[in-house]
Amino acid sequence: MDELRRAKVVMPALLAATLLLSVPAFSQQGAAIERGLQAGTGAGVEQVLTQSTDLAGEWTVRNWQSVMERGQGSALGDYLGIPLNDAGRLRAETFDAGEWSLEDLQCRPHPVPYQWRAQGAMRISKEVDPVSRELVAYHVAFVRSLDRAIYMDGRPHPPDWAPHTWSGFSTGRFEGNDLVITTTHLKESYIRRNGPSMSDRAKVTEWLSRHGDYLTVTTYIDDPIYLEEPFIQSVSYKFEPHTELEYFPCTIVNENISNRIPHKLPGKNPALKEFAEQEGLPYEATRGGAETLYPNYREKMKTMKVTPVKSASRP
């Protein structure tokens, strides 16, 4: 009986020591197990098992929430639903679609977080430590993108002076079954293809929530330069194991190269009112801003002058 009692005491201690020695301290799973063992429970192991939602695979976008991004994208001057501040609005109004003719932008990938709303397939793959078998990073690839690594091993973000890229630097963690991603060190780029942009000081938080074969991606852009308050969007994907991410070569077409820098000077863009005129909306309402996101803005719109709808011109 004494030997049995000693075994009941020694065996859990040996198990705890083995787990602590075999799991790296910097890992999320290791930290969870360590906390549970120190508390004398199996809660750490249970937590790891409930955070094992697998996101890897081939996915196709279902752009139900972002209809304006299909085809050619939003109309020029359509800033509805975007909390632009004065600087962000000025930046958007100087936009010229001809910037795609610049040689150094011929192969520009869609930036985070716009990339989620672009058309085409998406692949999520896992990078796993060959010894511990722990998840080191997710890698996300789109039709028109660079490889985007989302590090899951607890590494810190680089210092502020580190280089900025189109994909930025991303770290992730699981909160329940949701993958929460924090991205910094992004280049200035567009959040819509008609001019609204985020600065290189933007911080992006994303939530990836899987429900069976559907994946909901919610993005939260916090930009102190161009936005009055955070800009929130969501988009859906469907798991599609019978597809493959197609090859998209970067091709520079010489006929598209321009010898000038396409832009519009402040206050000199003649096409900004066309969207309001075509839709019969107050021009002021189409210019964005935080107050336009809330229901009580409808009362203010009743006092605005509505731009008359222009009839289609005859040939």
Stockholm file with secondary structure:
# STOCKHOLM 1.0

chainA/1-315         MDELRRAKVVMPALLAATLLLSVPAFSQQGAAIERGLQAGTGAGVEQVLTQSTDLAGEWTVRNWQSVMERGQGSALGDYLGIPLNDAGRLRAETFDAGEWSLEDLQCRPHPVPYQWRAQGAMRISKEVDPVSRELVAYHVAFVRSLDRAIYMDGRPHPPDWAPHTWSGFSTGRFEGNDLVITTTHLKESYIRRNGPSMSDRAKVTEWLSRHGDYLTVTTYIDDPIYLEEPFIQSVSYKFEPHTELEYFPCTIVNENISNRIPHKLPGKNPALKEFAEQEGLPYEATRGGAETLYPNYREKMKTMKVTPVKSASRP
#=GR chainA/1-315 SS CHHHHHHHHHHHHHHHHHHHHHSCTTSHHHHHHHHHHHTTSSHHHHHHHHTCCCCCEEEEEECSSCGGGSTTCSCTTCCTTCCBCHHHHHHHHTCCGGGGGSGGGTTCCCCTTGGGGSSSEEEEEEEECTTTCCEEEEEEEETTCCCEEEECSCCCCCCTTSCCBSSCEEEEEEETTEEEEEEECBCSEESSTTSCEECTTCEEEEEEEEETTEEEEEEEEECTTTBSSCEEEEEEEEECTTCCCCCCCCCCCGGGCCSSCCCCCTTCCTTTTHHHHHHTCCGGGGGCCGGGGSTTHHHHHTTSCCCCCCCCCCC
#=GC SS_cons         CHHHHHHHHHHHHHHHHHHHHHSCTTSHHHHHHHHHHHTTSSHHHHHHHHTCCCCCEEEEEECSSCGGGSTTCSCTTCCTTCCBCHHHHHHHHTCCGGGGGSGGGTTCCCCTTGGGGSSSEEEEEEEECTTTCCEEEEEEEETTCCCEEEECSCCCCCCTTSCCBSSCEEEEEEETTEEEEEEECBCSEESSTTSCEECTTCEEEEEEEEETTEEEEEEEEECTTTBSSCEEEEEEEEECTTCCCCCCCCCCCGGGCCSSCCCCCTTCCTTTTHHHHHHTCCGGGGGCCGGGGSTTHHHHHTTSCCCCCCCCCCC
//
